[in-house]
Every structure is written in structure tokens, then in C-alpha cells.
Amino acid sequence: MVMPTVRLVALVVLVLVGGVAWAADDDAREPDPWESFNRAMFTFNDKMDQWVLEPVAHGYDVVVPDPVERSVSNFFQNLRVPVNMMNGFLQGKPANGASDLTRFVVNTTIGVAGFFDFATRFGFERHDEDFGQTLAVWGVPSGPYVVWPVYGPSTVRDTGGAGVDAAMMIMPFFLESYVTIGARVFEVVNARSLVREDVENARSAALDFYTFVRNAYLQRRAILIRDEKDTTRDVNDRLYFPDAEPPAN
């Protein structure tokens, strides 16, 4: 596992260096200079969602009760808590980091590996922190908006941050790669099943779904970086932020 991790970190460094060089005057630039490429990738992702992911999620939703889906979502969110914790500390938020550590211990033990979210009931709030936000706190500009095949919307800074977050995850160090990939696929199907109708409604209502999702992504990232209370979270946040809280029924 050491060599793949080293290569991953090296790649992340290259991406970040390139992003910082490009984005030195980031605020004065068009936020979506790669729109032609991005639209092509967005169309690919959207068609894959309609033709593959949505039908699979529909079948999954028919078989699996909603409470079980939410428990599965809780489990995967709990696996990410150490990443939130580390980024909280790196951003100079020790109280948030300590809260996340307590949250992880509570939900991993009495919450049965995270399937049940007792920590929230005990007052330990969940924090959405990642290395992309950490880089923003450290003053690294975002760079241009970019849509990656399968992965979805991002920015140059968030792309590099996602690589570091992946290196922080617990599972890859203890499980074979095919297990972690399978778990990720299962996580995505479960998350997609929770928002099937909402996604279809949003897709039908938007005049330009690409622009709608891009603006939702960039606005959401700005809210997270500024640690503002998010009162605008909608279906697109849940679709393109798999770690977001699932809708309550």
C-alpha cells in the first residue's frame, strides 16, 4: 500500500502546483473556462446516471426499506468522520476536531459500527470538512471549475484535496482494493436510491441542468469554506455530495 499512496500524493502535489500557478489571479478569471470539456463530461455522467445508476438504484430501492438505506448511509458517513476530524484540526478548529473524534467513538461503539447515529442525539454535530476546504483556509485559490468523468463536479483545488482525503481514509489500509471499490459502488447506489424522485424533479425543472449543478456546487463549496449555516441544501447537493446528510422521511 505504501507505493500507491506515495504515487497518489505525488500526483496531488503536481495538481496543486499547477492549480496555484494557474489561479494566481483566480478572482479575475472566468470560473468555467473549460466549459466545452465540462459540458461533454457532464452529459456523459448524466447519461450514465439515467441509463445505469438510476435503474440500479430503483431496483435497490424496491428491495431495501428506507430505514435500512439511511442506516447504510450512516455507516459510510461514519467511515469518513476521521477525515473530517483531521481536516478540522488542520484548519485550526480543535473544538470541531475533538467533537468529530467523540462522534466517531460513540457511533462506532454504541452505534454499531456507525449504522445508528447516536452521536447526533447526544449533541455532537456532524461537520463537513475536507482537504479542499483546508487548502482554501490556507489561502490556495480554487482554480477553474472542472467536471471529471464518473467523479463529477470539482475544481482544481478540490481535485487535489480529494486525493489527500482518499489517502486519509481508513478502509484502503486494511482491505483489498476490490473490497473498497465494491463498498464505494454500494455507497453510491445507496445514496442515489435516497434521492431518486428529487433528482428526476430537479432534472425536469432546470432550464439548463449543467449550469444549475455548477452553480449549486460552487455555492455549496463557498458555504462550507466560510462555515456558514447552509439553508439552501437541495437535491443537487445530496446527489453531488455523497457525504451529505440523507433526506429524512
Beta strands, then each sheet from edge to edge (+ up, - down):
strand 1: 145-148
strand 2: 152-155
sheet 1: 1+ 2-
end
